[in-house]
Amino acid sequence: MKEIKMLSAHNISKNYHTDGTIVPVLKDISIDISEGEFVSIVGRSGSGKTTLLNVLSTLVRPDSGELRYQDENLALFPEKRLNRLRQSDFAVIFQFHHLLPYLSVLENTLLPFMNSFKPVSKQREQEARACLERVGLADKADRLPGNLSGGEQQRVAIARALVKSSRVLFADEPTGSLDKETGRQIMDLLLELHREGLTVVMVTHEPSYASLAERTIGIEDGVVVQ
Amino acid sequence: MNLFTIPLRNIRRRPSKTLLLLLVFSLGVMSIVALYQVSLVVGYSLEKKLTTFGANIVISPATEKLSVSYGGFHLGDMVFDVQDLPEAKTSQAIRSIELQDRISAVAPKLVSMTKIGETSIALVGVRWPEERGIKSYWAANGTFPEKPDEILVGSEAASKLGMQVGDVLNIYGKDFSVSGILFETGSDDDSVILMELGMLQTLIDRPDATSFIEVAALCAGCPIEDIVAQISTKLPNTAVKALQNVINQRMTSVRFVQKLALSISLVILITAAAMVGLSMLSAVNERKKDIGILRSLGFGKSQVFLIFCLEAGLIGALSGVIGYVAGFGASFKALEFLEMAEGASPVFSVGHLFLASAAFALITVISAVYPAWKGASVEPTTALVAL
């Protein structure tokens, strides 16, 4: 019986158009990611690793190829279903934290649930506070992101992924803007979440962090090399 | 915490920018509200002044008319069964209609024919204060009658009778002093003798009688037909006629003022709306990062669109409230400056305040539709590239 993969990319290609020139970024890439796996994507700057992560997290549509999530073709998903997927199953954390600067830490954590006029429930709020406590930010729930350090901001983004019980966490250079000690703390947190069953796909150019993953995928000039 | 929290917090993030936008739009709303209030008051005041240049409704007894011809010759029209209008009852009925606040003046008249020497002449009894109230254009050589035994003679009648100011004229056995001779008006007033109505009623023994009543009504805000219909209902056995040419001339002046105010308001409104639109367009470009974050968290295009529209709507609603209150205050100053503050004044209405707030919220939302749509159309990837 064929094993159903959590996420499968088959023959993915993506080109960018710059000044009338077509720049191929991903060339016929195929990868599979199993449920609960920790995969790191490594490569030099401009190798296409971030674009691959964006394609896998549905933020970028590939020009060709097929992307399947739990054996369902994501290309066939209507916009609303893709939004629901990003709201619940997928979580993305970026190098530069990506918090809304005018919302408090708690509000940023609850942002995925603030997409309607229905107020966020008290239960959700308690869950968010619990997630913030887990990442060590319970006492900073009412602060604005501007009053937090880079590492703390990254932890808010992780708490946001936790509160929506995401199944796959996509992390784009999560330690890229942090000092070594803070970077290490973030990595410990990701490893802890992975041990609890979360699927993690991380882009990094740090070989030491990449080696903490169960599997490493190397990208060079838009092609998988290892 | 819900979708509304996002635009609300963003507005608070940049207080100086929000305040500036609020100030600009509030100024726009203030100008529009002030112009509207001033145009209403000026229109009302103008119309009130125009009522002193003549009546626009005439009430006369219902009559039966018969065209008489015999042997192929037309012998003219015969009016029969002519009854007087009781002055007190009719005036009271006119003043008691639903639109009584639109009645500016009620001027009763009694007409009687007499002979002065060999000359037939019409005597017209009037109530001087009311008559002069609707005929402010009258000017006379001498003075207007102040006593019951004084009369005013039309220019043509005076020339026909060879009368001078100060002459004494015997009418129905009573002596009257000519207090003034009316300058030529080009109307029927030139060929008649005018005296106090009560005196004429006594002289011809028709107490409380009037031949017809002229009414000066204010037409702005309600059609003259409504006033005529209401008077007709109160006075069933009368003929109530609106003098359409007079009304049209007056309303042209009043409407000109209102149209001018409306045109200026439109220009201000379009300018303010364009400013909101431009500001939202620049906000969309500045906030591509926010859009990217929201889209990566599963916010749909409609939700991003709504966030920008809500933001604009909030500014519009707040500007509506501030602008309405400020505009209301400014209208008093403007009327004072225009020296039209007397007689009528702007009326504050809480209902209008809410209506203005809702209307301006809607206008800003409409102005923000294109920028909001543009923002909502940004793909997550494009927004992320902007980071």
Interface residues (C-beta under 8 A of the other chain):
Chain A: N54 S57 L59 V60 R61 E79 K80 N83 R84 L85 R86 Q87 S88 V92 F94 F96 H98 L99 L100 P101 Y102 L103 E107 L110 L111 P112 F113 M114 N115 S116 F117 K118 P119 V120 E125 R160
Chain B: M1 N2 L3 F4 T5 I6 R9 N10 R12 R13 K289 D290 G292 I293 L294 R295 S296 L297 G298 F299 G300 K301 Q303 P380 T381 L384 L387
